[in-house]
Every structure is written in structure tokens, then in C-alpha cells.
Amino acid sequence: MEQLKLYNQLAAENAKLRQQLEEANETITAIRTGQIDALVVKTKEGHQLYTLKSADQTYRVFIEKMNEGVVTLNAEGTILYCNSRFAQMAGMLEKFPIGKDFHDFIPPGESDKAGAILKKGWEADCKAEVVICNRNGDQIPCLLSCNTIELDEGAALSVILTDLTQQKESERLLLVKNKQLEEARRAAEKLNDELENTVKERTSELLKSREYFKFLANNIPVIVWTAKPDGQHDYFNKRWYEYTGMGLGQEQGMGWVNALHPDDLLKTVDTWAKSIETGTPYEMEYRLKRYSDQQYHWHLSYAVPFRDPEGNVAAWFGTNTDIDDQRRQTEKRDEFIGIASHELKTPLTSLKGYLQIINSYNKEKVPAAVKEFVSKAGVSVAKLNNLVRDLLDVSKINAGKLVFNISSLNFSEMISSCTDNARHVYPEYNIESYIEPRLVIAGNAERLEQVFMNLVSNAVKYSQDNYKIIIKAFLKDSMAEVRITDFGIGLSDDQKDLIFERFYRVEDKKFLASGLGMGLYICSEIIAAHNGVLGVESELGKGSTFYFRIPVSAAPV
């Protein structure tokens, strides 16, 4: 029974409190929306009534919508009025802090400062920064703007609180950025100083290098020159001016061609232009007029491109070497070879004929030993005859007289016939062949057979431990290609670069091969005369593949 009575009592008190809360909320809403013109505030002396001298509903609605917090204080610092923004800042949006002491929202460390600001505000309008603290303990930096207003009961202090949180954060970030900027500025200044020192050092080194280069270039017995990426010459050493007699500046750009022999001008300029276009090393033999005797002397001109880190040509460095004496000696040697070859041809032909007569002599029985010697002599004469033929070909090549008739040729049949002949000549070798039919070219059968048999002969000569040779002929990119592969000693990279030069022979410690080193040189000239390409693929110790390509003259039928 007592519990029921206690419950009813509590329920009645709860209903009374709810009613009072609703009345308070209605009052607060009315005040905020300007529906009433008076405030009833409980102070230390009891409840007091405050009325505005000029009640303005529009003004109070405007105050309520402001982003700044607004409070009205009496002389004791009691909050007579506040807008929703201040209630939010104070963390009391659900229960407005009207009637609270404003100092309750000031942290202890800011109390004296806030008191001084409010005191000053009663005397004159003022502004100052202060920190307020909500009931959750969060501190909010604010700008307090104070000015007095008149109520019916007397003066009150109006305080506008502007939240400076974002501004302070921006200031903090700005300080951080300024600090970082200052550090970056100091780092940049340091790097700039280091760069200046480096530039000074490198400039000094560059000047020294340039002087070293000039000293070297001016004291070697060859002409040294440089050119821009577009091929315009911009430097010649002292040797050039001494040799050509040109004045300083006359050789700049393309002025150097004035020292060329007229017959060499077009080819030299075209070759140089091609190197500039492709970025490949430049090599050319031409004649330059020597000032001392006004005679043209042969020079070997060679230049290589200097590239920047991106691979672009930044400059050209070249030399001109006087090869007139060497060229004259070579011409004399070639002339001697030509004369000697012709002189040897006649007695060799006679000797070969006599050996054939002796070998076929039937009137009397020729001893077997004599026949064997005659046979060996015939082999030696054949080798000597081949050497003489090569010498004659070299002479013709050097004289520009290696001319032969060109006609339509069934290339597949020719290669098949040559392959069968190779099997007959080298029966101990396993020669495999893969020949595509109906390959037709424009060429000279005799000379192309000479190339083919020379390549097969080299494959045999340099593969004496492996008796397998592979021959292939096929169509590739409108070219008839022949590949002859052996599995012999192979070639090094240096040897591959020299293999087609005149009189070059591959040297191997295991065995010595006969010959003058002219066969591949002759082959390269024959293939070049057919507008073809002769090349080699090889790996030292694993064998070589020599190949040549000739344009087809008609589609296979």
C-alpha cells in the first residue's frame, strides 16, 4: 500500500516537472522568436523581471540565426539571454544556459582575462580573444565583442562570441607551412650554393678539358674537326689550316668542301648527309688540296657521333688522315699483282696442259709412282690456278673492271646443282640441303657459283672436327637468301668485323689454313654487284653461318 502511494506521489511530481519543463521551453522559444518583451531571471536576490526598451521581433530572430554566439549579461555576469549558437558552443543546446554565470564557461586559466574584458566592456565597446569551455571540457578560442545595451531595469552587457577554431587551425597550418617553406628556402639556398660551387668547379674543369683537347688536337699529325648535330662544322685544329691554307672562318659550316677535289665533292657530301640523317659513323676517302704544293692528296675521313644521355646526337668528332702514300703503294701493289697474275696465267695453262698429256700418255706404260706425282702436281696446279684467278679478280675489282653479264636465272636449280657438286667434291662431309623451288633472280651464274663454292670451301676448311654442313635457300622479303652453316671453330666479334676485308685470314692455333685471304673479299664485291648483301652470323667455338641475299627478279612460278 505504501509502495502504491509512493508511486502515485512520484508520478504526480514527474507530471508537474514535465509541465514546468514545457512551460520553460515555451518561454525560451517565445523569447528567442521575439513573442515576448520581458525576461524573468532567478538571481541571487531572487527572481527579477527584465524587459527590453525596444522589443523588436525581427531583430531577435536575426540574432537567433547568427553564426556567432550572443549572450546578454547583467552586472553580476548572469546570462539573461543567449542564442542557439552560444548554447551549442556551451554544449547545452537541449537546456539553454539562461540564468547561468557566464564565468562558469571560462576555464580557470582564462578567468582573470575574461573578467578584465567584461569589465572593460561595461565602460566602452571592446574586443579581445578569450577561450571558453563547454560542459564536455572542450575549449573553444573565441573573439569577444562587448557593448552595453539598455533594458527597462537598467543597462546590460551584450557579448558576441565569434568561434576562432578554424581561424586558429588555419593560423597553425600557416605557421607549419611557413616553417616548412623556410626550411625549404634554406635547403634551396644551400643547394644553390652547392650548385654554384659545382658549376664553378665544372666550368674550371671544362675550360681545362677544352684546353687539353686543343693542345692534343693541335699537336697530332692528323686533321681533327668537330661538327654540330646538323653536320655544320664548327672546329678544325691547327693542322687543317696549315694543310689547306684556309683562313680562320673560311671552313665553318660547309666551307670546308672548297678544299675537296671536284670529282669527290658530290659523293663526299652525300655520304656525310646520310651519316647525319642516320646517326651512323662516317667514313670516306677523298682528295684534299695541299697548300704547300697545290696538289690533291688522298685522305681517310672518319667521324663518330657523340650522344647525350637520351641518345640524341650532340656533336660529331672526326679526323682526316693523309693516306696518299699508302694508297699509291697499294695501287703499285695491285698493279704488280695484276701484271704478275697475267704473266702466271699463261705458263700455268701450259703446265696444266702438259700434265694432262702426261697423264693420258698411252704409248708406253707410265709407272704408277709417276702417275701419282702427276696427279699431285695437277692438284697443286689447280690450287695455284685458283690463286691466280683470285688475284686477277682483285685486280679487276680495284680497277673497276669486274664486269659480267646479267641474265634471268633459275636460282633454285643453280643452288641445287652447286650443292650436288659440293657433295661430290667433299664426299666425307654430310651436306644437308633445304632449297625452296622456283626462285628466279637476275644474275650471273658463273660468278654466283664462285661465291657459293667459296663459302662451302670455307665451311669445310674451318670445320675439320665436325663433318656436318647445312645449306638452305628460300624467299624472304622479296630476296632470295642462301645460308651455309658449319659447326667448326666459329668467329669472334673482332673477326666478324674484318672477315670480308682484302687479304684478311682467320688465324687459329689448332691449324693453319691455306689461301691469301681474298676469297670473301671477292665474294662481297660479286654480291654487291648483284645489289645484294653478304654477311655472317657466328659464335666462337660453335660454328658460323655465312649468308647472301639477292633481289628476286620475278615472282616464283
Residue pairs with C-beta under 8 A, 6 or more apart in sequence:
27 36
27 40
28 96
28 98
29 35
30 36
31 39
31 60
31 81
32 60
32 61
32 64
32 83
32 84
33 57
33 60
33 61
33 64
34 55
34 56
34 57
34 58
34 59
34 60
34 61
35 57
37 51
37 52
37 55
38 49
38 50
38 51
38 52
39 49
39 50
39 51
39 80
39 81
39 98
40 47
40 48
40 49
40 50
41 47
41 48
41 50
41 74
41 78
41 80
41 98
41 99
42 48
42 99
43 74
43 76
43 78
43 99
44 76
48 153
49 153
50 74
50 80
50 151
50 152
50 153
50 156
51 151
51 152
51 153
52 151
52 152
53 150
53 151
53 152
63 70
63 83
64 83
64 84
66 83
66 85
66 160
67 85
67 163
68 85
68 160
68 161
68 162
68 163
69 82
69 83
69 85
69 86
69 88
69 89
69 90
69 142
69 160
69 161
69 162
69 163
70 81
70 82
70 83
70 85
70 86
70 158
70 159
70 160
70 161
71 79
71 81
71 82
71 83
71 86
71 102
71 158
71 159
71 161
72 79
72 80
72 81
72 82
72 149
72 156
72 157
72 158
72 159
73 79
73 80
73 102
73 118
73 156
73 157
73 158
73 159
74 80
74 156
74 157
75 122
75 154
75 155
75 157
76 101
77 101
77 102
77 103
77 118
78 99
78 100
78 101
78 102
79 97
79 98
79 99
79 100
79 101
79 102
80 98
80 151
80 156
81 98
82 90
82 96
82 97
82 98
84 93
86 97
86 161
87 93
87 96
87 97
89 132
89 134
89 140
89 142
89 161
89 163
90 97
90 105
90 132
90 134
90 135
91 134
91 135
91 136
91 138
92 134
92 135
97 104
97 105
102 118
102 159
103 111
103 114
103 115
105 132
105 133
105 134
106 114
106 130
106 131
106 132
106 133
107 131
107 132
107 133
107 139
109 131
110 130
110 131
110 132
113 128
113 130
114 130
114 144
117 126
117 128
117 130
117 144
117 146
118 146
118 157
118 159
120 126
120 146
121 144
121 146
121 147
121 148
121 157
121 159
122 146
122 148
122 155
122 157
125 145
125 146
125 147
126 145
126 146
127 143
127 144
127 145
127 146
128 143
128 144
129 141
129 142
129 143
129 144
129 164
130 141
130 142
130 144
131 139
131 140
131 141
131 142
132 139
132 140
132 142
132 161
133 139
133 140
134 140
140 163
140 164
140 165
141 163
141 164
141 165
141 168
142 161
142 162
142 163
142 164
143 161
143 162
143 164
144 159
144 160
144 161
145 159
145 160
145 162
146 157
146 158
146 159
147 157
147 158
148 155
148 156
148 157
148 158
149 155
149 156
149 157
149 158
150 156
214 237
217 224
217 237
217 238
217 239
218 237
218 238
218 239
220 237
220 239
221 239
222 239
222 319
222 320
222 321
222 322
223 236
223 237
223 239
223 240
223 243
223 299
223 319
223 320
223 321
224 236
224 237
224 239
224 240
224 317
224 318
224 319
225 233
225 235
225 236
225 237
225 240
225 256
225 303
225 318
225 319
225 320
226 233
226 234
226 235
226 315
226 316
226 317
226 318
227 233
227 234
227 303
227 315
227 316
227 318
228 234
228 315
228 316
229 276
229 312
229 313
229 314
229 315
229 316
230 276
231 272
231 273
231 276
231 316
232 252
232 253
232 254
233 251
233 252
233 253
233 254
233 255
233 256
234 252
236 251
236 256
240 246
240 251
240 320
241 247
241 248
241 251
242 291
243 288
243 290
243 291
244 251
244 259
244 288
244 289
244 290
244 291
245 291
246 255
246 256
246 258
246 259
249 255
250 258
251 259
254 269
257 265
257 268
257 269
259 288
259 289
260 268
260 286
260 287
260 288
260 289
261 286
261 287
261 288
261 289
261 296
263 287
264 286
264 287
267 284
267 286
268 284
268 286
268 301
271 282
271 284
272 282
272 284
274 280
275 281
275 282
275 303
279 305
279 313
280 305
281 302
281 303
281 304
281 305
282 301
282 302
282 303
282 304
282 316
282 318
283 300
283 301
283 302
284 300
284 301
285 298
285 299
285 300
285 301
285 323
285 327
286 298
286 299
286 301
287 296
287 297
287 298
287 299
288 296
288 297
288 299
288 320
289 295
289 296
289 297
290 296
290 297
297 322
297 324
298 322
298 323
298 324
298 327
299 320
299 321
299 322
299 323
299 324
300 320
300 321
300 323
301 318
301 319
301 320
302 318
302 319
302 321
303 316
303 317
303 318
303 319
304 316
304 317
304 318
305 313
305 315
305 316
306 313
306 314
306 315
306 316
306 317
307 313
307 314
308 314
331 398
334 394
334 395
334 398
334 399
337 391
337 394
337 395
338 391
338 392
338 395
338 399
340 391
341 388
341 391
341 392
341 395
342 392
344 384
344 388
345 388
345 392
348 381
348 384
348 385
348 388
351 381
352 378
352 381
352 382
352 385
355 374
355 377
355 378
355 381
356 378
358 366
358 370
358 374
359 371
359 374
359 375
359 378
366 374
383 514
387 515
387 516
390 516
390 518
390 519
390 522
391 516
391 518
393 402
393 518
393 522
394 502
394 518
394 521
394 522
396 402
396 403
397 521
397 522
397 525
402 525
402 526
402 529
404 444
404 446
404 447
404 529
405 444
406 442
406 443
406 444
406 530
407 442
407 443
407 444
408 440
408 441
408 442
408 553
408 554
409 440
409 441
409 442
409 443
409 444
409 445
409 448
410 438
410 439
410 440
411 439
411 440
411 441
411 443
411 448
411 473
411 480
411 550
411 552
412 435
412 436
412 437
412 438
412 439
412 473
414 445
414 448
414 449
415 435
415 439
415 452
415 471
415 473
415 482
416 433
416 435
418 449
418 452
418 453
418 456
419 431
419 433
419 435
419 471
421 453
422 431
422 453
422 456
422 469
422 471
423 429
423 431
426 456
426 460
428 467
429 460
429 467
429 468
429 469
430 467
430 468
430 469
431 456
431 469
431 470
431 471
432 468
432 469
432 470
432 471
433 470
433 471
433 472
433 473
434 470
434 471
434 472
434 473
434 474
435 471
435 472
435 473
435 474
436 473
436 474
436 475
436 556
437 556
438 556
438 557
439 473
439 474
439 475
439 480
439 552
439 556
440 552
440 553
440 554
440 555
440 556
440 557
441 480
441 530
441 550
441 551
441 552
441 553
442 530
442 551
442 553
443 530
443 550
444 530
447 526
447 529
448 526
448 530
448 550
450 522
450 523
450 526
451 523
451 526
451 527
451 534
451 548
452 482
452 484
454 519
454 520
454 522
454 523
455 484
455 523
455 546
455 548
456 469
456 471
456 484
457 519
458 519
458 520
458 546
459 469
459 484
459 485
459 486
459 488
459 544
459 546
460 469
460 486
461 513
462 486
462 488
462 489
462 506
462 508
462 513
462 544
463 469
463 486
463 487
463 488
463 489
463 543
464 488
464 511
465 488
466 486
466 487
466 488
466 543
468 486
468 487
469 484
469 485
469 486
470 483
470 484
470 485
471 482
471 483
471 484
471 485
472 481
472 482
472 483
472 485
473 480
473 481
473 482
473 483
474 480
474 481
475 481
475 552
475 556
476 549
478 551
478 552
479 532
479 533
479 549
479 550
479 551
479 552
480 549
480 550
480 551
480 552
481 547
481 548
481 549
482 547
482 548
482 549
483 545
483 546
483 547
484 545
484 546
484 547
485 543
485 544
485 545
486 543
486 544
486 545
487 542
487 543
488 543
488 544
489 506
489 508
489 510
489 540
489 541
489 543
490 538
490 539
490 540
490 541
490 542
490 543
490 544
491 499
491 506
491 536
491 538
491 539
491 540
491 544
492 540
495 506
495 538
496 536
496 538
498 504
499 506
499 520
499 536
500 520
500 521
500 523
500 524
500 534
501 521
502 517
502 518
502 521
503 516
503 517
503 518
503 521
504 517
504 520
504 521
505 513
505 515
505 516
505 517
506 513
520 534
523 534
523 548
524 534
527 533
527 534
527 548
527 550
528 534
530 550
531 550
531 551
532 548
532 549
532 550
532 551
533 548
533 549
534 546
534 547
534 548
535 546
535 547
535 548
536 544
536 545
536 546
536 547
537 544
537 545
537 547
538 544
538 545
